[in-house]
């Protein structure tokens, strides 16, 4: 399987993109939930729940974008097809004229 479209480089990038699309929204959500404590905000529980919903939505959106990117990579690989060697162009340097 030498001509596989899902190369090691693409595997590393895809794994990094999946981890980032999951970790970044949760880290940002935890950061912002720290500012909404009972006593500081009128309805802290409701605000924290809203932040959780936004984090879940952002994570799903990120995973969807990673999936779309990988589908695009697959389509490009399929449309290129296997590599083929063509005949030399007539009149190429070093060839006698026809």
C-alpha positions as CSV (number, residue, x, y, z in Angstrom):
1,X,0.0,0.0,0.0
2,X,2.7,2.4,-1.1
3,X,0.4,5.0,-2.7
4,X,-1.9,5.4,0.2
5,X,-3.5,8.8,0.5
6,X,-3.5,8.8,4.3
7,X,0.2,9.3,4.8
8,X,2.0,9.5,8.1
9,X,2.3,13.2,7.8
10,X,-1.5,13.6,7.2
11,X,-2.1,11.2,10.1
12,X,-0.1,13.4,12.5
13,X,-1.8,16.5,11.3
14,X,-5.3,14.9,11.6
15,X,-4.5,13.7,15.1
16,X,-3.3,17.1,16.1
17,X,-6.4,18.8,14.6
18,X,-8.8,16.4,16.4
19,X,-7.0,17.0,19.7
20,X,-7.0,20.7,19.2
21,X,-10.7,20.8,18.2
22,X,-11.5,19.0,21.4
23,X,-9.1,20.5,23.9
24,X,-9.1,24.2,23.0
25,X,-12.9,24.8,23.4
26,X,-12.9,22.9,26.7
27,X,-9.9,24.9,28.0
28,X,-11.5,28.2,27.0
29,X,-14.8,27.1,28.5
30,X,-13.2,26.3,31.8
31,X,-11.4,29.6,31.8
32,X,-14.6,31.6,31.3
33,X,-16.6,29.5,33.7
34,X,-14.1,30.6,36.4
35,X,-15.5,34.1,36.2
36,X,-19.1,33.0,36.8
37,X,-19.2,32.0,40.4
38,X,-22.3,32.1,42.7
39,X,-22.4,35.6,44.4
40,X,-20.6,37.3,41.5
41,X,-23.2,36.6,38.9
42,X,-27.0,36.6,39.4
43,X,-27.6,33.2,37.9
44,X,-24.2,31.5,37.8
45,X,-25.5,28.0,37.2
46,X,-27.4,29.0,34.1
47,X,-24.4,31.0,32.8
48,X,-22.1,28.0,33.3
49,X,-24.6,25.7,31.6
50,X,-24.7,28.1,28.6
51,X,-20.9,28.0,28.4
52,X,-21.0,24.2,28.4
53,X,-23.5,24.2,25.5
54,X,-21.2,26.6,23.6
55,X,-18.2,24.4,24.3
56,X,-20.0,21.3,23.0
57,X,-21.2,23.1,19.9
58,X,-17.7,24.4,19.2
59,X,-16.2,20.9,19.7
60,X,-18.7,19.4,17.3
61,X,-18.1,22.1,14.8
62,X,-14.3,21.6,15.0
63,X,-14.7,17.8,14.5
64,X,-17.0,18.4,11.6
65,X,-14.4,20.7,10.0
66,X,-11.6,18.1,10.5
67,X,-13.9,15.5,8.9
68,X,-14.6,17.8,6.0
69,X,-10.9,18.5,5.5
70,X,-10.1,14.7,5.5
71,X,-12.8,14.1,3.0
72,X,-11.4,16.8,0.8
73,X,-7.9,15.2,1.1
74,X,-9.4,11.8,0.0
75,X,-11.2,13.4,-3.0
76,X,-8.0,15.1,-4.2
77,X,-6.1,11.8,-3.9
78,X,-8.8,9.9,-5.8
79,X,-9.0,12.6,-8.6
80,X,-5.2,12.5,-9.1
81,X,-5.1,8.8,-9.5
82,X,-2.0,6.7,-9.6
83,X,1.2,8.2,-10.9
84,X,2.0,7.4,-14.5
85,X,5.1,8.1,-16.6
86,X,4.4,9.6,-20.0
87,X,6.4,9.5,-23.2
88,X,9.0,12.1,-23.8
89,X,7.9,15.3,-25.6
90,X,9.0,15.3,-29.2
91,X,12.0,17.5,-29.7
92,X,13.1,17.4,-26.1
93,X,16.7,18.4,-25.5
94,X,19.1,15.6,-26.4
95,X,16.7,13.8,-28.8
96,X,17.2,13.7,-32.5
97,X,14.6,15.6,-34.5
98,X,11.8,13.5,-36.0
